[in-house]
Amino acid sequence: MALKDTSRQLPRLLKAGTRSTLLVETIRPTPKLQAIALQSRSLTTGLRQNGSSSRPTLANISKGSLAVPVVPRRTLFIQTEPTPNADALKFKPNQRILPEEVKATFLEYLSPRDTLAAPHPSPLAGQLFSVDGITSVFYGSDYITVSKDSSADWAHVKPEVFSLITEAISSGQPFVKSVERGEGSGVGTADSSADSLSILDDDSETVQMIKELLETRVRPAIQEDGGDIEFRGFEDGWVKLKLRGACRTCDSSTVTLRNGIESMLQHYIEDVKGVDQVMDQEETIAMHEFAKFEEKLRQQKGPAEVAGTGGKGTLDTAEA
């Protein structure tokens, strides 16, 4: 029974002393109505204290706590840059990529398994490997270099990579995690516990000079191209180096080592006879297989039909 039906009968029921239940339709106030009521009460109390008899208006209420708060939104800027390697792109999200606890200047993931391995697993790198054609993910201090298979097209790969990086930044998840070795599934390629160019106490004078030249003259240029360099040793006058990131699979890496790094080291250090590029076992096998495949293509189509690797500015095309 509604309130309007029982209100007329209420005096008669009370006089007769009859017990009855009063059924009242109640309206549950919404949070917005509750806020309006509270604001109205506070405004009325304030007006009474000030001696004013005017009633609060909706205009006064709307200026109070009922106004919708404006949540600041951060605009994401992710800059992309081509590299001398046509199969590698550099992404710069305008924020630090490597956490402070990582001593090395880079981390590199060459397989999905590496993204799960201790001591530095990376959820983002694992997601990037789910994109068809991605072959490696490289983290510099403030940039990400993504390399793809030569058969993949950047027109299809780049939007997916861009979307995943944007999601990772928006969600606030760390690009790299640091875990104990027992927590991971093994030791991955990304295990770079220290910077190989750091000068150690037991380094000879020649090795110290080599590291200093590589750090000051070589590394900045290679990092600009989306890669990095590792010092692997100095034996019998030969400097053993390993290129990383975009420079690892670049066709011009040999030219960089011979004409650039080797010439500079020999100019400043008389003990240096030359530079050797160190490759892991998997890389050596891959290089041999690629050489066989390229030779087979030359025999079938001729040298003019086999495309080479373009340089900077030739992102989606390759000249013969």
Secondary structure, 3 states (H helix, E strand, C coil): CCHHHHCCCHHHHHHHCCCCCCCCCCCCCCHHHHHHHHHHHHHHHHHHHCCCCCCCCHHHHHCCCCCCCCCCCCCCCCEEEECCCCCEEEEECCCCCCCCCCCCCCEEECCCCHHHCECCCCHHHHHHCCCCCEEEEEECCCCEEEEECCCCCHHHHHHHHHHHHHHHHHHCCCCCCCCCCCCCCCECCCCCCCCCCCCCCCCCHHHHHHHHHHHHHHHHHHHHCCEEEEEEEEECCEEEEEEEECCCCCCCHHHHHHHHHHHHHHHHCCCCCEEEECCCHHHHHHHHHHHHHHHHHHHHHCHHHCCCCCCCCCCCCCCC
